[in-house]
Amino acid sequence: MSSRHHEIFRQFQVTRTLSRTLAAPLSDADATVQSMPDASPAKWHLAHTSWFFETMVLQRFSTGYTPFDPAFGYLFNSYYEALGARHPRPRRGMLTRPTLETICAYRDHVDRAIEDFCQRAPSEAALELIELGRHHESQHQELLLTDILHLFAQSPLRPAYKERASDEAGESAPVRFLPLDGGLAEIGAGDRHFAYDCERPRHRVFVPPYRIADRQVTNAEWIAFIDEGGYRNPLLWLSEGWAKCLTEGWTAPLYWEQRDGAFWTMTLSGMRRVDPAAPVAHISYFEADAFARWSGKRLPTEAEWELAAENLPMRGNFLESGRLRPAAAEGAGLRQMFGDVWEWTSSPFSPYPHFRPAEGEASEYNGKFMCGQFVLRGGSCVSPKTHIRATYRNFFPPDARWQFSGVRLAEDS
């Protein structure tokens, strides 16, 4: 096994082990229920990521491979039209069978087959798909946790996924806006390291001078927005956002509720009093945009965000910290660019100039979603650190709230 083969297989093993670790606290019932159409059961996440390796790698490149169960191709395909029919997404929670135990056996079967395959000098095309699959599974690890949070928030018991002592409420320094020169610059991923197709090609952009907030917007600042009628003033909102605010009855971020005059929120360690110094989370693009307008500021473009972040070290509150919720900013300078909460930008998720989707079935991975979505940057407190980079483009519809999504403000110089 060459050094490249060895490193890709090592990363594969680490990622696959982490998924099992994240699922360990869950019962079969926890892992089966689907709380809304946009979420998926934990059991489905565990199976789908195995389906990816089985379908994209083993069945295409490994001679003599025997699928674990031919029915799984229908059950655990997500949105790959070229690969045939699939179980409807809104009904994934109806899959009481196979059991969680069977899904774990499926993962073991695929893992052994990938290990054997990697011993036989796989082609570069196969290695690239294994690497893609590893990053794909990292995405699903984050989704598994955000989906479990949404599921547990529906229970009157408000159970904890992971018990953790309460942290003392912190204080945050007043926000500062740091000047950046802008100018003609390059953004996007180069060719030396892994990146998704939507991060390429690297290209030139012109960015006028701007100023960007040194930290993310806090819960205390969001409470001021609520108290000053931010959710009641249509002049702050985009038309579609105001309609959504009214029909959904939004009055605060998702998971917030008032108890005895104080805001509390559901977390992966159960109900917690809202920490005023921590970044606000679980807000939509519409809410972020309304808050920016109320503040007299704006959301950064994704080019502005990337230029601010490109030379910063990859430090932050990620999944590996074990905290599993956003934390107050510490230190000085430009902070929280990575981790804590995904930051909405004002940029629609659209192709970069001269974009080319990945070849084969993987062409459906990102390109087909480049309509009606907005870009988020930076990762969150449940993102694996190894999955995040300055060029990473996450994307969601503007009304999505169940992810750890927040906001950083910007302004013109």
N, C-alpha and C positions, 0 to 999 in steps of 0.2 A: 504494500500500500504506500503510495507516494505521500509526501508531506501534505500536499493539498488534499488528497483523499482522506488522510488521517485527520486533518483539522476539520473538514466538513463533517466527517462521521462523529468526531468528538462533540461538535456543536449540536449535531442531531441528537446524540445521547443525552446531553445536558438539557436540551429543550424538552425532549420526551419525558424525562424524569420529572421536570418541573410541573408539567401538566398533571401527572399522577399525584404529585404533592399537593397541588392546589385543589384537586378533587377529593383528597383524603378525608376532610371533615364532613363530607356530604353523605347523606343517606341515599338509598335508591330513589326514594320519593323526592328528596331535594333535587336530585339530578334529573328527574323526569319531567317535572312540571314546567310549563311555559307560561310566563306571566303576561305577555303581550305579543303581538305578531312580530315586532321588531327584535324581540329577544329570542334566544334559543335555549333549550335545556342544556345543562352542563353535560349530560350524557351524549347529547347530539354533538357538542363541541369536541368531545373526546373521540367520538367515532368519525366525524367529518375530517378531522386532521389526519386520521389514519387512512381514511378513504383517499385523501389527496396523494399520499405516498404510494398506496396500493395502485391507484388508477393511473396517475401521472408518471410514475417511475417503474414499479415492479411489473405491471401488466404490459408496459411498452418495451422495457429493456431487459428484463430478467427472464431468460429462457427457462421454461419449465415451472414458472411460478404458479401456484394453485391458490386462487382467491379463498379467503376465509369463509365467505358466504356470498354466493352470487346475488342474493337479494339486497345486500348492503349497497350496491351501486345505485339502486333506486332510492333507498332510504336516506342516504347520507351525501348525495350530490347536493350542492347548494344552488348555484345559478349557472352552471356550465351547460348551455343549450346544446353545444356540439357533442356532449357526452350522453345525451338522451334524456328520457323522462325522469322526473324526480318527485318525491313526496312534497306536497304543498307546504310552503314555509309556515303559514299560520297554524298548521296542524302538527307541528313537530312534537308538541306536548302530548299528543295522543299515542305516541310510540311507547307504550308501557313495556313492550317487548321489542328488541332484546333487552335483557336486564343489564344493570351496571356491571355485574360480574362478567357477563358475556362480552360487553364492550371492552373490558380490561383484557380479556383473553384475546380479543381481536387486536388490540394494541400490541400485545406480546407477540402475536403471530407476525404482524407487519414489522415489528422491530427486529425480530430474528431474521426475517427475509432481507431487510435492508442491510443488516450486518454481514450476512453471507454475500449479498450482492456487492458490497463495497470491498470485499476481499478479492473480487475478480476483475479489478482494474476497469471500472465503469467508464463509459465515454464522457467527454466533456459536457455533452448535452444532458446526460443523466445526472452528472454532478451538479450542474446548474439548477436542475429541477429539485434535487435534494436540498440545495441551499435555499431555493425559493420556498420549498415546503417548510423548512425550519423557521423562516421568518413568518410565513403564513400561520404556523402554529403559535408563534409569539403573539400575533394579533388576536388569535382566539383565546389565549390565556387571559388577556385583558378583557375581552368580551365575556368570557366565562364569569369573571368576578363582577363586572358591571351588571350582567344579567342576574346573577345570584342576589346582588344588592336589590335590584328591582323586585325580584321574587319575594325576598324576605320582607321588604317594605310593605307588601300586600297583606302580610299576616298580622292579626291583632296582637300577637305575642311579640312582634318585632325581634325575632331571634338574631343572635350574633353568629356570623360566619366564623369569626375568630375573636375570642375574648381578649380584651386589652384594657389596661387601666386608663382611666380618664386623664387627659393632659390638662395642666393648668391653662386657663385662658391667657393668651398673650396680648401684647400690645405691638402695634406697628408704627414705625416712623412715618411722618407725612410723605406722600409720594413725591418724587422728583422726576422731572423730565430731562433726559440726557440728550444733548445735541449730537446728531450724526450728519456727516457732510453729504452723503448720497453721491450722486454723480454717475458716470458710466461704470457699471460693475457686471460681474458674472454671477449667476445663480444656477442652481441645479447640480445634479450629481455628475461627477466625472466617471471614468471607466475603470479606475483602479480597484474599487471596492464594490460590494453588493449594494444595489439600490433597486427599487421597483421601476418599472418602465415609465411611470408617470413622473418620476423625478428627473428624467432625461428628455432631451439632451441639455447639457450645460450651455447656457446662452447669455447674451448680453442684454442688459436692461438699463434704462436710464431712470434714476431715482432722484427726485428733487431733495434738497436738504430737509430734514425732518427731526422731530424730537420724539423719543419713546420713553414710556414710563419705566422707572427702575425696578418695579415689582408688579405683581398681578393685583387686580382689584380685590379688596378684602371684603369679608362679610360685614364689617362695620360700615364700610362705604355703601354696600348694597342695602343695608337696613336704612340708611339715610335716604336712599332712592325710594324705598318703600314708604317711609314716613312722609316724604314730600309728594306722594301721590304718583310715583312713577308708573304704577300699574293702572292708573285711572286717567292718565292724560293721553288722549289719542294723538296729540301733536308731536309726541316723542317717537311714535311708532310708524314703521312701514305699514302700508295698508293691509297686506296679507298677515303681517305679524299682529296687528291690532285685532283683526278678525279672529285669529287663533287665540289671542289672549282672552277675548270675550267668550268664545265658544268653549274653551277649555277651563275657563275660570281661573286663570293664572293670577295669583296675588303675591307670589314669592317663588324662589327657586324650587325645583322638584325636591320632595322629601322634607321640606320645612313645614313646621306646625308651631302654633303658639301654645305655651303652657304658662299660666299665671303671669302673663305679660312678657315672657321671654321666648325667643325662638329656639326650637330644638330641631334636630335633623337626624334622619336615619343614616347610619354608617354601617360598614362591614363588621363593626364591633357593637352593633345595636344602637339604640337611641342615645344621642349625645347633645348636650347644650351647644349651640352654635358658638364657635370660637371667633370672636370679633376680628382677631388679627390674621386668621387663616384665609386663604384665597376662597372666594365664592366659587361654588361648583354646581353642576347640574343646571346650567342655564342654556337656553337656545341662542342661536344667532340673532333672532329677533329681539330677545331681551338684552343681549350684549350691545346691539346697535342702538336700542332705546336708551340704555344707560350711558353710552358714549355721548349721545346727543344731549341728554340731561346734564352731563358733566361739562359740556362745551368742548368736547374733544371728539375723536373719531377712532375707529379701529385701524390698526396698521394693515397695510397690504402684505401679502406673503413675501414679496421681494424685500420690503422694509424689515420684516421680521428676520428673514434669513441673513441679510447683511448685518444686522445687529448681533446675531447669534453665531455666525460662521467661525469666529476665532475664539470662542469661549470653550473652556473645558467642559466635558460631559459630566457635570455634577448636578445632583438634584435629588429630590424625594421620589424614588422609583419603587417598583414592586419589591426589590431586594431589601429595602429598609424595614419591611414588615409593618410599617405604620398603617398602610392601606387607606389613608385619607390625607387631604392636603394639610400642609404645615405652614406656619407663619414664616415670612421671609427673614433671613438672618444675614448679617454682614453688611457690606456697602457695595456701591456700584450696581451694575446691571445684574439682577438676581432673578431666580426662578424661571429662567428661559427654558430649562429642561426639567421635566417632572412636575409634581403637584397637580396641575390641571392643564388640559389641552387648551390652547388659546385660539379663539375665533379670530380670523382675519376677514378683511372686507373682500377678499378675492374669491371669485367663483372657481370651482374645480373644473378647469378647462385644460386642453392640451398645451404644452409648451410648443414654441415654434419648431417645426420639423419633427414633432413627436411621432414615434413609431411604436405600436403595441408589441408586446412580446410575441414570439412566433408560436404557432400551434394552438392547443387548447388554452394555454396560459394567456393568450391574447384577450380573453374575456375577463382577466383579473381586475383591471382598472379602467381601461379605455371606455368601456360601454357605460360607465357611470358618470361620464363627464357632461352632465346636464342637470341643473337644478340643485346642485350641492355647493357648499362652501368649504374652504380649506381651513383646517386647524393645524397648529404647529406646536412642537415642543414635548409631547408626551405627558403622562400623568403619573399619579401616585400608584397606579396599578399597571403601568407599562414596564415590561422588562427592560432594563437599562441597555442591554446589548441590541435591542431592537430599534433604538432611537438614534437619530443623527440630525444634523442641522438642515439637511435637504428634505427630510421626511415630510410628505404631504398626506395628512389624514383628511378625511372629508365626510360630511354628514349633511342631510337635509337641514334647512334653516330652522325647523321646529323641533329638532331632536334635543332631548334634555337628559336622557338617562345615562349618558356618558359623563365622565369627569371633565366637563367642559367649562371653561371660565373665560376671563378677558384680561387683556393688557391694553391700555390706552396709548394713543399717539396723537401728535398734532403737527401742523405745518410749522416750519421755522420762520 
